[in-house]
Amino acid sequence: QVQLVESGGGLVQSGGSLRLSCTASGSIDNIYAMGWYRQAPGNERKMVAGIATNGETHYSDPVKGRFTISRNNAKNTVTLQMNSLKPEDTAVYYCNAGDYLYYPNKYWGQGTQVTVSS
C-alpha cells in the first residue's frame, strides 16, 4: 500500500500563485509516476500534470505554461507550482501515484481545496 498526503491548498486571487506538495510513504519502491488530478463541483476528475521517475512530464492543455510539476525521488515528494491562477482552476486537487504517467493510478491522496477568486 502507498499513502499520499497533500498540502498547500487554499484561497488565492485570480493571477496569484499556490504550491501544492504531496509526500508518498509505504510501499513506494515501484512507483513510476506521480501526478495531480483535479475535480470541480459537478465535474469529473481530470488530470492536471504528471511526472515520471526519469523526469518526463505531462500537462493538460488548460495548465500548460502556468503550472510546473517537479519531483524529488529521494524524498518521495511531488510538487505542483501553480502560477497565473484563474477562477476556473478552482477545484479539489488530488495527488496520484502508480505505474502510469498518462492515466490515473490506483493510489490517491485525500485531496486539497484550491479556490481562486475573481
C-alpha positions as CSV (number, residue, x, y, z in Angstrom):
1,Q,0.0,0.0,0.0
2,V,1.0,3.6,-0.7
3,Q,-0.1,6.5,1.3
4,L,-0.2,10.0,-0.2
5,V,-0.5,13.2,1.8
6,E,-1.1,16.5,0.2
7,S,-0.6,20.0,1.5
8,G,-0.6,23.6,0.2
9,G,-4.2,24.3,-1.0
10,G,-6.0,27.5,-0.1
11,L,-7.7,30.7,-1.3
12,V,-6.0,33.0,-3.7
13,Q,-7.0,35.8,-6.0
14,S,-7.0,35.5,-9.8
15,G,-3.5,35.9,-11.1
16,G,-1.9,34.6,-7.9
17,S,0.1,31.6,-7.2
18,L,-0.1,28.5,-5.0
19,R,2.2,25.5,-4.5
20,L,0.9,22.0,-3.7
21,S,3.0,19.3,-2.3
22,C,2.4,15.5,-1.9
23,T,4.5,13.1,0.0
24,A,4.4,9.3,-0.6
25,S,5.0,6.7,2.1
26,G,4.6,2.9,2.4
27,S,5.4,0.5,-0.5
28,I,6.9,3.2,-2.7
29,D,9.7,1.3,-4.4
30,N,7.8,0.6,-7.6
31,I,6.1,4.0,-8.1
32,Y,6.9,5.1,-11.6
33,A,4.6,8.2,-11.9
34,M,3.3,10.8,-9.6
35,G,0.9,13.5,-10.5
36,W,-2.1,15.7,-9.8
37,Y,-5.7,15.5,-10.8
38,R,-8.5,17.9,-10.0
39,Q,-12.2,17.8,-9.6
40,A,-14.5,20.8,-9.7
41,P,-18.1,20.5,-8.4
42,G,-20.3,18.7,-10.8
43,N,-17.4,17.7,-13.0
44,E,-15.4,14.5,-13.4
45,R,-11.9,14.2,-12.1
46,K,-9.3,15.3,-14.7
47,M,-5.6,15.1,-15.0
48,V,-3.6,18.2,-14.4
49,A,0.0,17.1,-14.6
50,G,2.2,14.1,-14.1
51,I,5.9,13.3,-13.8
52,A,7.8,10.0,-14.1
53,T,10.9,8.9,-12.2
54,N,13.1,9.8,-15.2
55,G,11.7,13.4,-15.2
56,E,9.3,13.0,-18.1
57,T,6.4,15.3,-17.6
58,H,2.8,15.6,-18.9
59,Y,0.5,18.6,-18.6
60,S,-3.2,19.0,-19.6
61,D,-3.8,21.8,-22.1
62,P,-5.6,24.2,-19.7
63,V,-2.5,24.4,-17.4
64,K,0.4,24.4,-19.9
65,G,2.6,27.3,-19.4
66,R,1.2,28.2,-16.0
67,F,1.8,25.1,-13.9
68,T,5.0,23.3,-13.2
69,I,5.4,19.8,-11.7
70,S,8.6,18.6,-10.1
71,R,9.6,15.6,-8.2
72,N,12.2,14.7,-5.5
73,N,12.7,11.0,-5.8
74,A,14.9,10.8,-2.7
75,K,12.2,12.4,-0.6
76,N,9.3,10.8,-2.4
77,T,7.6,14.1,-3.0
78,V,5.9,15.8,-5.9
79,T,5.2,19.5,-6.1
80,L,2.9,21.5,-8.3
81,Q,3.7,25.1,-8.7
82,M,0.6,26.9,-9.9
83,N,1.0,30.4,-11.3
84,S,-1.3,32.8,-13.1
85,L,-4.3,31.1,-11.4
86,K,-7.7,31.6,-12.8
87,P,-11.2,31.1,-11.3
88,E,-11.6,28.0,-13.5
89,D,-8.7,26.4,-11.7
90,T,-10.9,26.2,-8.6
91,A,-11.2,22.5,-7.6
92,V,-10.2,19.8,-5.2
93,Y,-6.7,18.7,-6.2
94,Y,-5.7,15.1,-5.7
95,C,-2.3,13.6,-5.6
96,N,-2.0,10.3,-7.6
97,A,0.8,7.7,-7.9
98,G,1.5,4.4,-9.6
99,D,2.6,2.9,-12.9
100,Y,1.1,5.2,-15.4
101,L,2.1,8.7,-16.5
102,Y,-0.9,9.4,-18.7
103,Y,-3.6,7.6,-16.9
104,P,-5.0,7.6,-13.3
105,N,-3.3,5.2,-10.9
106,K,-4.8,3.4,-8.0
107,Y,-3.2,5.4,-5.2
108,W,-4.9,8.7,-4.3
109,G,-4.4,11.3,-1.7
110,Q,-7.3,12.8,0.3
111,G,-7.4,16.0,-1.8
112,T,-6.8,19.6,-1.0
113,Q,-9.1,22.5,-1.9
114,V,-7.8,25.3,-4.2
115,T,-10.1,28.3,-4.6
116,V,-9.3,31.1,-7.0
117,S,-11.5,34.3,-6.5
118,S,-12.1,36.7,-9.4
